[in-house]
Amino acid sequence: MRAFISQLPIFHKVLIGFISALTIIVAFSLPDMEELTQHEPRLKVGKHYPLVIPEDIFIQQSPPKVFTDWETYTVKSGESTALLFNRIGLSAQLLYQLVSSNEEIENQLSRLRPGDKLIFGFNENHEFTQLIRPISAYQSFRISKTKDGFRSHIEKKEINKHFNHAEATITSNFWNAAVTSGLTPNQIMSLAGIFGWDIDFALDIRSGDNFKVLFEEQFVEGKNIGGGNILAAVFTNQGTTFKAVLNPEDGNYYAPDGRAMKKAFLRSPIDFRRVTSNFNPTRRHPVTGKVVAHRGTDYAAPVGTPIWAAGDGIVEKAGYNQFNGNYVFLRHSNTYITKYLHMKKRLVKTGQRVKQGDTIGTLGGTGRVTGPHLHYEFLVNGIHKNPRTVDLPQSRSLTGDKKTRFVKLAKQQLDKLNQYDHRLIAQD
């Protein structure tokens, strides 16, 4: 090594000496390792040590809670919205601000009826913040206070629909049989309405008649809120079977082949009840006892029962005389006239246009009668006809693609109806 160094140039020797000296100086100038670590904690391998975590890590940053105290009030008989607000301690100024906010709020708060419920929301200072008016089992009208005033909207809950079935054989009374089968009052009236152009439910029902119905049941949040639409129905009356299916495209009922169930005239102009006499041209007059023509049908029902227009038409005459009492004559065309006698009250005037099913008066006992009833006559070209059996003109039936789609749907619905067994058969 010395021989090698002695052979190097002087410059290289000087450089090697300088680097060596610098290395020695740096090495001796470094601090002792113990001095560097004497203030650091010494950890032993295998020993457990606690871990400290800052507390603010566990604090959840949730939005501030809004306090709402709900109070429910029921509208009393004769109570207006202003009186209700005054009763619960809300000012007339608040009511004015609400009804002035938009037309929908005004409509909702001005159409309250006895028994309606209003749910008021208040904050922690008992200041008004919200109002909810339940409209139905699945709809509510909500008013909310905002920075700029008030806003409103309709809230709807999801309705789940399921199929159900009812059937009954009538032994004496259609209504009782239908109730026993599980149909609601609205569904019973709907069933009578569907077949009301073919069957007079006041006169034509007989023991042994039967029906079966496929209908919807509606559920909101798991709660049954009542029966829905009748989807398909079969009614056998005095040996003749009628079938009807709902067409969802227009909401009307048709026979399975697409013929409209609706006719130009109702078979009965009154809600079905008991009947005192049928169509009988040689019936004895109840007052004189003489055999006189009784060219019509008498319907006995409670005084004040609504009387319906059997078809669209114009009031040809509405008046009073000692024989007919209060009466209304309707002209439906140059061919058809219907007459309604012995009313307690007339609700239409001569020349007025009416639609099928409009209430034209109420049942009474005016004129030459022995008791309250409606005397109903049906004339074709001036000749009295039995309204229960006369051929009636139909409404427009389905054609083309609409008919094709409906016929397919009708088969499906009737097949569903036929799938049910007879475990639910009921009798009145």
Helices and strands as residue ranges (DSSP letters): H 2-6, H 10-29, H 33-37, G 55-58, E 69-74, H 81-87, H 92-99, H 103-110, E 117-122, E 128-134, E 139-146, E 149-156, E 159-169, H 174-181, H 185-194, E 210-220, E 223-237, E 240-247, E 252-254, E 275-277, E 297-299, E 306-308, E 313-321, E 325-331, E 336-346, E 353-354, E 359-363, E 374-380, E 383-385, H 400-419, E 425-427
